């Protein structure tokens, strides 16, 4: 073996031993798998540890309480047809309240807000079905508003004057206005909403049984009226609903007979 090869072998062995003992010394002072702090620049601190946790995907928020809404002369009890308490319950044999129950839900709002009865949408849907207001795969007959309200002791009058002034007058008198909407912001076919009050700026406040979001924002009068349903019956597309006028007792002659 030549002297040159021997020198190379000695150098390689020396390098191996140096690396081996260097590693031993390194592990004595630095924990295993943790890089020394000097490898990080002061402006870039070591990244924090990340826990391996799988988070559940949250379910969409659903209205689950009975929201109280200010109305002209009343406090309105708001119900939503998508409320998890009754959304999947039947309206009729096969339809759900969530998909077809705007009529019973509006009637629930009217009855629960204006009378001493508290009737949630599932109970009202069952009542409406038994009393002939249900229409298969269509929702409710338009008569659900005037006739349904009358059955619960309320008075629903057809509004022939749909001017802004007329609507405000009804609200001023403590009435609630129900409107049957056509295609537009609220529905693609037919849908009942409530006009409950007016803002200082003159916009209308509503109660939409299909949308809490729509309920919480003001609407221009022109938008509402322009989207009223064009085909209707039972006095639609708008009704003024309120309590019957108080009865006036007959005067009696209490004069004693001589």
C-alpha positions in Angstrom: 0.0 0.0 0.0 1.4 3.4 -1.0 2.1 6.1 1.6 -0.4 8.4 -0.2 -3.3 5.9 0.3 -2.3 5.4 4.0 -2.4 9.1 4.6 -5.9 9.3 3.0 -7.1 6.5 5.2 -5.7 8.1 8.4 -7.4 11.4 7.4 -10.7 9.7 6.8 -10.6 7.9 10.1 -9.7 11.1 11.9 -12.7 12.9 10.2 -15.0 10.1 11.2 -14.0 10.2 14.8 -14.3 14.0 14.9 -17.8 13.9 13.5 -18.9 11.1 15.9 -17.7 12.8 19.1 -19.0 16.1 17.9 -22.5 14.6 17.6 -22.3 13.1 21.1 -21.3 16.5 22.5 -24.1 18.2 20.5 -26.8 15.9 21.9 -25.5 16.5 25.5 -26.5 20.2 25.3 -29.3 20.3 22.8 -32.5 18.2 23.1 -33.1 15.7 20.4 -35.0 17.0 17.3 -34.9 20.6 18.6 -32.8 22.9 16.5 -30.5 25.3 18.3 -31.9 28.8 18.8 -29.0 30.4 16.9 -30.4 28.9 13.7 -33.3 31.3 13.9 -32.9 35.0 13.2 -34.3 37.3 15.9 -37.0 38.6 13.5 -38.2 35.0 12.8 -39.0 33.2 16.1 -39.5 29.4 16.0 -43.0 28.5 14.8 -45.4 27.4 17.5 -46.4 23.8 17.8 -49.5 22.7 16.0 -51.9 20.3 17.6 -53.3 17.6 15.5 -57.1 18.2 16.2 -60.0 17.7 13.8 -62.7 20.3 14.3 -66.4 19.6 13.6 -68.0 21.6 10.9 -70.6 23.8 12.5 -74.2 23.5 11.4 -75.9 26.5 9.9 -77.4 28.7 12.5 -81.2 28.3 12.8 -83.6 30.6 14.6 -84.6 28.7 17.7 -86.2 31.3 20.0 -89.4 33.4 19.9 -88.1 36.8 18.9 -90.1 39.9 20.0 -90.4 42.6 17.4 -91.6 46.1 17.9 -94.8 46.8 15.8 -97.2 49.7 15.6 -99.1 49.5 18.8 -98.0 45.9 19.5 -95.2 43.7 20.4 -95.0 41.1 17.7 -94.1 37.5 18.5 -91.9 36.4 15.5 -91.9 32.8 14.4 -89.8 31.4 11.6 -90.9 28.4 9.5 -87.4 27.0 9.5 -87.2 26.9 13.3 -85.7 23.5 14.2 -88.6 22.9 16.6 -91.1 22.4 13.7 -89.3 22.8 10.4 -89.5 19.1 9.4 -93.0 18.6 10.8 -95.8 18.0 8.4 -98.1 20.6 6.9 -100.6 18.3 5.3 -99.9 14.7 4.6 -96.4 15.1 3.0 -95.3 18.7 2.8 -93.1 20.3 5.5 -93.6 23.5 7.4 -90.1 24.6 6.3 -91.0 24.3 2.6 -94.7 25.2 2.5 -95.7 26.7 5.9 -95.5 30.5 5.5 -99.3 30.7 5.8 -99.7 28.9 9.1 -96.6 30.7 10.4 -98.0 34.1 9.6 -101.3 33.1 11.2 -99.3 32.0 14.3 -97.7 35.4 14.5 -101.0 37.2 14.2 -102.9 35.0 16.7 -100.0 34.8 19.3 -99.4 38.6 19.1 -102.9 40.0 19.0 -104.9 37.5 21.1 -104.4 35.8 24.5 -103.7 32.5 22.7 -100.2 31.3 22.0 -100.2 29.0 19.0 -96.8 27.9 17.6 -96.6 27.1 13.8 -96.7 23.3 14.2 -100.0 23.5 16.1 -101.3 26.1 13.7 -100.3 24.0 10.7 -102.3 21.1 12.0 -105.3 23.3 12.6 -105.1 24.8 9.1 -104.9 21.4 7.6 -108.0 20.2 9.5 -109.9 23.3 8.5 -109.2 23.2 4.8 -106.6 25.9 4.3 -103.9 23.5 3.1 -103.1 23.2 -0.7 -100.9 20.2 -1.6 -97.5 21.2 -2.9 -98.6 24.9 -3.0 -98.8 25.9 0.6 -102.0 27.6 1.7 -105.2 28.9 0.1 -105.3 32.7 0.3 -108.4 32.4 2.4 -106.1 31.4 5.3 -105.7 35.1 6.2 -109.2 36.4 6.3 -111.0 33.3 7.3 -108.2 31.9 9.5 -107.9 35.2 11.4 -111.7 35.4 11.9 -111.8 31.9 13.4 -109.4 33.1 16.0 -111.4 36.2 16.9 -109.5 38.7 14.6 -110.8 40.9 11.8 -109.0 40.8 8.5 -110.2 43.4 5.9 -109.2 43.5 2.3 -107.1 46.5 1.4 -108.1 48.0 -1.9 -106.1 51.1 -1.4 -102.4 50.1 -1.4 -100.9 53.6 -1.3 -98.2 54.4 1.1 -100.5 56.7 3.0 -103.1 54.0 3.4 -100.6 51.4 4.7 -99.2 53.9 7.2 -102.8 54.8 8.3 -103.5 51.1 9.1 -100.4 50.8 11.1 -101.2 54.1 12.9 -104.6 52.5 13.9 -102.8 49.5 15.5 -103.5 47.1 12.6 -101.0 44.6 11.1 -100.8 44.4 7.3 -100.4 41.0 5.7 -99.2 41.0 2.1 -99.1 38.2 -0.5 -95.8 38.5 -2.4 -95.0 37.3 -5.9 -91.7 36.7 -7.6 -88.8 38.9 -6.3 -86.8 39.4 -3.1 -89.1 37.1 -1.0 -90.1 34.2 -3.2 -90.1 32.8 -6.6 -93.9 32.0 -6.5 -96.1 33.1 -3.6 -95.4 34.0 0.0 -97.1 35.8 2.9 -95.2 38.5 4.9 -96.3 41.0 7.5 -95.9 44.8 7.5 -95.4 45.7 11.1 -94.1 49.2 11.4 -92.3 52.1 9.7 -88.9 53.7 10.3 -88.3 57.4 10.9 -86.9 57.5 7.4 -90.2 56.2 6.0 -89.1 52.6 5.2 -91.3 49.6 6.1 -90.4 47.0 8.7 -91.6 43.5 8.0 -91.9 40.1 9.6 -90.9 37.5 7.0 -91.6 33.9 8.3 -89.1 32.6 5.7 -86.2 34.9 6.6 -84.9 36.4 9.8 -82.5 38.4 7.7 -85.3 40.1 5.7 -87.1 40.7 9.0 -84.2 42.7 10.5 -83.7 45.2 7.6 -86.0 48.1 6.4 -87.6 47.9 3.0 -88.7 50.6 0.5 -92.4 50.9 0.0 -91.9 50.8 -3.8 -90.0 47.4 -3.5 -92.8 45.8 -1.5 -95.7 47.0 -3.6 -94.0 46.3 -6.9 -93.5 42.6 -5.9 -97.1 41.9 -4.8 -98.6 38.8 -6.3 -100.6 39.5 -9.4 -103.0 36.5 -9.1 -104.9 36.2 -5.9 -108.3 35.7 -4.3 -110.0 36.0 -0.9 -109.5 39.7 -0.9 -105.8 39.7 -1.6 -103.1 40.7 -2.1 -103.2 42.7 1.1 -105.2 42.5 4.3 -105.4 44.7 7.4 -105.7 42.6 10.5 -106.6 43.7 14.0 -108.8 43.1 16.9 -112.6 43.7 16.6 -113.9 47.0 17.8 -115.0 47.0 21.4 -118.7 46.4 21.8 -120.6 49.4 23.1 -123.2 48.4 25.8 -126.7 49.4 25.2 -128.0 52.3 27.3 -130.7 51.3 29.7 -133.2 53.5 31.3 -132.6 53.2 35.0 -135.3 55.7 36.0 -137.5 54.3 38.7 -141.1 53.7 37.8 -143.2 56.1 39.8 
